Amino acid sequence: MKFYDREEELEILRDTALKSKEQAQFTVLTGRRRIGKTTLMLRAFEQETMLYFFVARKAEQDLCIDFATEMEQKLGMPIVGTPKSFASLFEALMKVAENRPFTLVIDEFQEFLRVNPAIFSEIQRVWDLYKGRSRINLVASGSIYRLMTQIFSNRNEPLYSRQTRMLTVMPFTTSVLKQILKDYKPNYMPEDLLTLYALTGGVAKYVETLMDAGATSPKQMIAEVVRKDSIFLNEGKFLLLEEFGKDYNTYFSILSAIASGNTSRAEIEDLIGKEIGGYLTNLENDYGLIAKKLPMFQASTNKNVKYQVIDMFLSFWFRFLYKYNYILEIQAYEQLRKIIERDLSTFQGIALEHYFRAKLMEGQQCTRIGGWWDRRTENEIDIIAANDLDRWANFYEVKRNPSRYDEGALLSKIDIFLKSTRQFQGYRLSHDCLSLPDM
């Protein structure tokens, strides 16, 4: 698949490289695995002298031998003897950059924690000592949200606030997904686009895998996901086992429950049979995997909170691949494909609401986007998009099939919302249905 989008990120990284010619720059680049961070950096710095260090799970001395080879090849730096510490190599590079600007990318930066946690203190020491006269463009890239946040945002860590910029790589936007699918299937149907979004969430590697396999219809996409040796089958474990450690079973059970439609704390606790308050807090604040949903204009309480899995792919993975892992264990791939095809429309209903919220956010015309439901969830409005500057509010019902839209029911819900919240007085109000043709 060709390189798509990332114009803003490319501009930021290239501008940072330019600034580093005058003064050292330290960029922290984050984003979940498979999002395309490495491809982005290679693209951004293709015109620069760039050293690429990948922090594999090796002994520090073995890593240093790899890094020294890269230094010799890219900078012509002769390394005398066998380097034993990253600190010595980093200090040498900071000195070279005083007279010869270049870019140093350290990929999977958080893995230094496994190699030697003291490396972070050494980086701090060397950076503080030489940054005033060095002209290095240092980029630390990491995939594990919790660890990267800890390294650079925890006041007790040596590298706290040492970065000059933090940049997060996000999934492809809805407009980019549409362009990609159009390039591979000019006459694509809305159902194709919705399935691509529901199965990948716009994550670059997953989109690339499907497109390069020619999987552009729902049936083809499901077949590509559920086959022997598919990268998708164990992807959730690959992404999250290290994050969760020994408590992964409980975290996986919670995420599976939410992905299957059990979105309140009470529902989740009834399903898994234990108190989960601390786990939910960790999933939201430490791991960034779930988000609280509250009715618009309701104060934050636990009485009417719903939870959602933020990552669309992980929501799909926990809903189908983790839930039916026992089918995968006996390699009954065809049976699982049939289950997904049978139940996909229900999951797509959730994905469609995610899609339209994302699309509205990308349009940047709103000052607030949310939903609303009453205490008993007897009345619910899928999406409310409002602009407090221009004083308008739009109320949307999201339906895969527009024939199921009941305008009278939506108007009744809007009336209940306005009376109970006393909001949007004097605003220009409108309502509509969003469905597959609107994608």
matplotlib code that plots the C-alpha trace (Angstrom):
import matplotlib.pyplot as plt

x = [0.0, 1.3, 1.9, -1.3, -2.0, 0.1, 0.7, 0.5, 2.8, 5.3, 5.3, 5.9, 8.8, 10.4, 10.1, 11.7, 14.6, 15.1, 15.1, 17.7, 20.2, 20.4, 19.4, 19.0, 15.5, 14.0, 10.8, 8.7, 6.6, 3.9, 1.1, -0.2, 1.7, 0.9, -0.1, 2.7, 5.2, 8.3, 7.1, 6.2, 9.7, 11.5, 9.4, 9.8, 13.6, 14.4, 16.3, 18.2, 21.3, 19.4, 20.6, 17.9, 18.3, 15.8, 15.8, 15.4, 15.3, 19.0, 21.7, 22.9, 26.4, 24.8, 22.5, 25.5, 27.3, 24.3, 24.2, 27.9, 27.5, 24.8, 27.1, 30.0, 27.8, 25.8, 28.4, 31.7, 32.5, 35.2, 34.3, 37.4, 37.0, 33.6, 31.1, 29.6, 27.2, 24.6, 25.6, 29.1, 27.6, 25.0, 27.6, 29.8, 26.8, 25.9, 29.5, 29.6, 26.3, 28.0, 29.6, 27.6, 23.8, 21.9, 18.8, 18.8, 15.7, 15.4, 12.5, 10.7, 12.4, 10.5, 12.3, 15.3, 13.4, 14.1, 17.6, 18.8, 16.6, 19.6, 19.9, 17.2, 19.3, 22.3, 20.4, 19.2, 22.8, 24.2, 21.3, 21.5, 25.2, 25.4, 21.9, 23.1, 25.7, 24.7, 22.6, 21.0, 17.4, 16.6, 13.3, 12.2, 9.4, 7.4, 4.3, 3.4, 1.2, 1.6, 5.4, 6.0, 3.7, 5.6, 9.0, 8.2, 5.2, 6.1, 7.8, 9.9, 11.4, 14.8, 13.5, 10.4, 9.8, 13.1, 11.3, 10.9, 7.8, 5.4, 3.5, 0.9, 0.2, -3.5, -5.5, -6.4, -9.4, -12.6, -11.9, -8.5, -10.1, -12.6, -9.7, -7.8, -10.8, -11.7, -8.2, -8.5, -12.2, -13.5, -17.2, -17.1, -20.4, -21.1, -21.1, -17.6, -16.4, -18.2, -16.7, -13.2, -13.7, -15.2, -12.4, -9.4, -10.4, -8.2, -5.0, -2.5, -1.1, -4.5, -5.8, -2.7, -3.0, -6.6, -6.0, -2.9, -4.8, -7.5, -10.0, -12.4, -15.8, -17.2, -16.9, -13.4, -12.3, -13.7, -12.0, -8.6, -9.0, -10.0, -7.6, -4.6, -1.5, -3.5, -1.8, -5.2, -5.9, -3.5, -3.1, -4.9, -2.6, 0.4, -0.6, -1.8, -0.2, 2.9, 0.8, -1.3, 1.2, -0.1, -3.6, -4.2, -7.1, -9.2, -8.4, -9.2, -12.5, -13.5, -12.7, -14.5, -17.6, -17.6, -17.0, -20.0, -22.4, -22.1, -21.2, -22.2, -20.0, -22.9, -23.3, -19.6, -19.3, -22.3, -20.7, -17.2, -18.1, -15.8, -15.4, -13.7, -13.5, -9.7, -9.4, -11.7, -9.7, -6.4, -7.9, -9.1, -6.2, -3.1, -3.7, -6.0, -8.0, -11.5, -13.5, -16.4, -19.5, -21.9, -25.1, -24.4, -24.7, -24.8, -22.3, -19.7, -21.1, -21.0, -24.8, -25.3, -21.8, -21.3, -17.9, -16.6, -13.4, -11.7, -9.8, -12.2, -10.0, -9.6, -13.4, -13.8, -11.0, -12.5, -16.0, -15.2, -11.6, -11.1, -14.6, -14.5, -10.9, -12.0, -13.1, -9.7, -7.9, -9.4, -8.8, -12.5, -12.0, -15.0, -17.3, -15.9, -16.3, -20.0, -20.5, -18.9, -21.0, -24.1, -23.4, -21.5, -24.5, -25.0, -21.4, -21.5, -24.3, -21.8, -19.1, -21.4, -22.0, -18.2, -17.7, -20.1, -18.8, -15.3, -16.5, -18.1, -15.0, -12.8, -15.1, -14.2, -17.5, -18.6, -17.7, -19.2, -20.2, -21.8, -25.0, -27.8, -29.8, -32.1, -31.4, -33.3, -32.0, -35.6, -34.9, -31.6, -30.2, -27.2, -25.4, -25.8, -23.5, -23.5, -21.7, -21.8, -20.4, -22.9, -25.6, -26.9, -27.4, -28.1, -29.7, -29.0, -30.3, -27.8, -29.3, -27.6, -31.0, -32.6, -36.0, -36.0, -35.7, -38.7, -38.7, -41.5, -39.7, -36.5, -38.5, -40.1, -36.6, -35.3, -38.3, -37.5, -33.8, -34.5, -37.0, -34.7, -31.5, -32.8, -30.0, -29.7, -32.2, -32.2, -30.2, -31.1, -32.1, -32.3, -32.6, -31.8, -30.9, -27.4, -27.1, -24.9, -25.6, -24.3, -20.9]
y = [0.0, 3.4, 6.1, 7.9, 11.1, 12.2, 15.7, 17.4, 14.9, 15.1, 18.9, 18.9, 16.3, 18.0, 21.4, 19.9, 18.5, 22.0, 23.6, 21.1, 22.5, 25.5, 23.9, 20.4, 19.0, 16.0, 14.7, 12.0, 10.1, 7.8, 5.7, 2.2, -0.6, -1.0, 2.6, 3.4, 5.4, 3.8, 4.4, 8.0, 8.7, 7.1, 9.2, 12.4, 12.1, 10.6, 13.6, 13.8, 11.9, 9.6, 6.9, 4.3, 2.5, -0.2, -1.2, -5.0, -7.2, -7.9, -7.3, -3.7, -4.6, -6.5, -3.5, -1.3, -3.4, -3.0, 0.7, 1.1, -0.5, 2.0, 4.8, 3.6, 3.1, 6.4, 8.8, 7.0, 7.0, 4.4, 2.7, 1.6, -1.7, -3.2, -0.6, -1.7, 1.2, 3.1, 6.2, 6.3, 6.0, 8.6, 11.0, 10.5, 11.2, 14.4, 15.6, 14.8, 16.7, 19.9, 20.2, 17.8, 17.9, 14.7, 12.8, 10.0, 7.8, 5.5, 3.1, 1.2, 3.6, 2.2, -1.2, 0.4, -0.4, -4.1, -3.6, -1.3, 1.2, 3.3, 4.3, 6.9, 8.7, 8.5, 10.0, 12.8, 13.5, 13.6, 15.6, 18.3, 18.5, 18.9, 20.1, 23.7, 23.2, 20.0, 20.1, 16.7, 15.8, 13.1, 11.2, 8.7, 6.5, 4.2, 2.0, 1.2, 4.0, 3.4, 3.2, 6.2, 8.3, 7.2, 7.9, 11.5, 12.7, 11.4, 14.0, 11.3, 10.1, 11.4, 12.3, 14.2, 17.2, 16.8, 16.5, 19.6, 18.2, 15.3, 13.9, 11.2, 9.3, 8.5, 6.1, 7.2, 9.6, 8.6, 10.7, 8.9, 5.5, 6.4, 7.5, 4.2, 2.0, 4.0, 3.5, -0.3, -0.5, 2.5, 1.3, 0.4, 0.2, 1.9, -1.6, -2.2, 1.1, 0.3, -3.1, -1.8, 0.8, -1.8, -4.3, -1.9, 1.3, 3.0, 1.4, 1.6, -2.0, -3.6, -1.5, -2.3, -6.0, -6.1, -3.9, -5.7, -9.0, -7.6, -7.9, -5.1, -6.6, -7.7, -11.4, -11.0, -9.0, -11.5, -14.4, -12.5, -11.8, -15.4, -17.7, -19.7, -17.5, -14.3, -11.5, -10.5, -13.7, -13.1, -9.4, -8.4, -10.6, -9.2, -5.7, -6.0, -8.9, -6.8, -3.8, -5.8, -8.3, -10.9, -9.2, -9.6, -12.2, -9.7, -6.8, -9.0, -10.1, -6.5, -5.4, -8.4, -7.6, -4.0, -5.0, -7.4, -4.6, -4.7, -1.1, -0.2, -1.2, -3.2, -5.2, -5.9, -6.9, -9.2, -10.9, -11.5, -11.9, -9.4, -5.8, -3.9, -0.2, -0.1, -2.0, 0.4, 3.4, 1.8, 1.0, 4.6, 6.6, 4.4, 2.4, 4.8, 1.9, 2.8, 6.0, 7.0, 8.1, 10.4, 11.9, 15.4, 18.0, 15.5, 15.9, 13.2, 10.5, 6.7, 6.3, 6.8, 6.0, 3.8, 2.6, 2.0, 0.5, 3.4, 1.3, 0.0, -2.9, -4.0, -3.8, -6.2, -8.4, -8.8, -9.2, -12.0, -13.3, -13.4, -14.4, -17.4, -18.3, -21.9, -22.2, -20.9, -23.4, -26.3, -24.3, -24.2, -21.1, -21.5, -21.8, -18.6, -16.8, -17.8, -16.5, -13.2, -12.9, -13.7, -11.2, -8.5, -6.2, -5.7, -4.8, -2.6, -0.6, 0.4, 1.0, 3.2, 5.5, 5.6, 6.5, 9.4, 10.8, 10.7, 12.2, 15.1, 15.7, 15.8, 18.4, 20.8, 22.6, 21.6, 22.8, 19.7, 16.2, 13.6, 11.6, 11.6, 9.0, 9.1, 7.2, 4.1, 4.3, 4.3, 7.4, 7.8, 10.2, 8.7, 11.8, 15.5, 17.9, 21.5, 24.8, 27.2, 30.1, 30.0, 28.7, 25.6, 22.0, 18.9, 15.7, 12.5, 9.0, 6.5, 3.5, 1.1, 0.8, 4.3, 2.6, 1.9, 5.6, 6.9, 10.7, 11.0, 9.0, 11.1, 14.3, 13.0, 12.2, 15.7, 17.2, 15.2, 16.1, 19.8, 19.8, 17.8, 19.7, 23.2, 23.5, 25.0, 27.8, 30.2, 27.7, 26.8, 23.1, 20.4, 16.6, 13.9, 10.2, 9.2, 5.8, 3.9, 6.3, 9.2, 7.7]
z = [0.0, -0.8, 1.8, 2.7, 4.7, 7.7, 6.1, 9.5, 11.2, 8.4, 8.5, 12.3, 12.1, 9.2, 10.9, 14.0, 11.9, 10.5, 13.9, 15.1, 12.7, 15.1, 18.5, 19.8, 19.6, 21.5, 20.1, 21.8, 19.2, 20.5, 19.1, 19.4, 17.6, 13.9, 13.6, 11.2, 13.4, 11.8, 8.3, 9.2, 10.6, 7.6, 5.3, 7.3, 7.5, 4.1, 3.1, 6.4, 7.7, 10.0, 12.4, 13.3, 16.7, 17.4, 21.1, 20.9, 24.0, 24.2, 26.6, 26.7, 25.2, 22.3, 21.6, 21.6, 19.1, 16.8, 17.4, 16.8, 13.4, 12.5, 13.6, 11.5, 8.4, 8.6, 10.1, 9.4, 13.1, 13.9, 17.2, 19.1, 21.0, 22.0, 23.3, 26.6, 27.5, 25.7, 27.6, 26.0, 22.5, 23.2, 24.5, 21.5, 19.2, 21.1, 20.6, 16.9, 16.5, 17.7, 14.3, 12.2, 12.6, 12.1, 13.2, 15.8, 15.9, 18.9, 18.2, 21.0, 23.4, 26.4, 26.0, 27.7, 30.9, 30.3, 29.0, 31.8, 33.6, 34.5, 30.8, 31.3, 33.9, 31.7, 28.8, 31.1, 32.2, 28.7, 27.2, 29.9, 29.5, 25.7, 24.5, 24.6, 21.9, 20.2, 17.0, 17.2, 16.2, 18.8, 18.3, 20.9, 19.6, 21.7, 21.5, 25.0, 26.3, 30.0, 29.9, 27.6, 29.8, 32.8, 31.3, 30.2, 32.3, 35.7, 37.9, 39.6, 36.3, 35.1, 31.6, 32.9, 30.6, 28.8, 25.5, 23.3, 21.6, 22.0, 19.0, 18.9, 15.7, 15.4, 13.2, 9.7, 9.5, 7.9, 4.8, 4.4, 4.8, 2.1, -0.2, 0.4, -0.2, -3.4, -4.7, -4.3, -5.2, -7.1, -6.9, -3.2, -1.3, 2.1, 3.6, 2.5, 4.1, 7.4, 7.6, 6.9, 9.7, 12.1, 11.6, 11.5, 13.3, 10.7, 12.0, 9.1, 9.3, 9.4, 6.5, 4.5, 5.2, 4.0, 0.9, -0.2, 0.1, -2.2, 0.7, -0.1, 0.6, 4.0, 3.2, 1.9, 4.9, 7.3, 5.4, 5.6, 9.3, 10.2, 8.5, 9.5, 10.2, 10.1, 12.0, 13.4, 15.4, 18.3, 17.9, 21.1, 23.1, 21.3, 22.0, 25.6, 27.5, 28.3, 29.3, 31.8, 33.2, 35.6, 35.8, 32.1, 32.6, 34.5, 32.1, 29.1, 30.7, 31.3, 27.8, 26.3, 28.4, 27.2, 23.6, 23.9, 24.9, 28.7, 29.2, 32.8, 35.8, 37.3, 34.1, 33.9, 37.5, 37.2, 34.2, 35.6, 39.2, 41.0, 42.0, 39.2, 40.2, 40.3, 37.0, 35.2, 36.5, 35.3, 31.8, 31.5, 33.0, 32.8, 29.6, 27.7, 26.4, 27.6, 28.0, 30.2, 28.5, 30.3, 29.1, 27.7, 30.5, 33.3, 36.1, 36.5, 38.7, 38.6, 38.4, 34.7, 33.3, 30.3, 29.2, 25.7, 24.2, 22.4, 19.8, 17.2, 16.3, 19.9, 20.3, 17.3, 18.6, 22.1, 20.7, 18.3, 18.3, 22.1, 22.9, 20.5, 21.1, 21.8, 18.2, 17.0, 19.2, 17.2, 14.0, 13.0, 11.0, 8.7, 11.8, 13.2, 9.9, 9.9, 13.4, 12.6, 9.4, 11.4, 14.2, 12.3, 11.7, 15.4, 15.9, 12.9, 14.5, 17.3, 14.7, 12.7, 15.6, 16.3, 12.6, 12.5, 15.8, 14.3, 11.1, 12.9, 15.0, 11.9, 10.4, 13.2, 13.1, 16.6, 20.0, 21.7, 20.6, 22.8, 23.4, 25.9, 27.7, 30.8, 34.0, 32.9, 29.3, 28.1, 26.0, 24.2, 21.6, 19.7, 18.8, 19.7, 17.9, 18.9, 18.2, 21.2, 19.2, 16.3, 18.7, 16.9, 17.9, 15.7, 17.1, 15.2, 15.3, 13.8, 11.9, 9.5, 7.8, 7.3, 6.9, 10.6, 11.5, 13.5, 13.3, 15.7, 18.3, 17.9, 18.3, 21.5, 22.9, 22.0, 23.8, 26.9, 26.7, 26.4, 29.3, 31.6, 30.9, 30.0, 27.5, 24.0, 24.7, 21.8, 19.7, 16.1, 16.4, 13.8, 13.7, 11.2, 10.7, 9.8, 8.0, 5.5, 2.6, 4.7, 5.3]

ax = plt.figure().add_subplot(projection="3d")
ax.plot(x, y, z, "-o")
ax.set_aspect("equal")
plt.show()
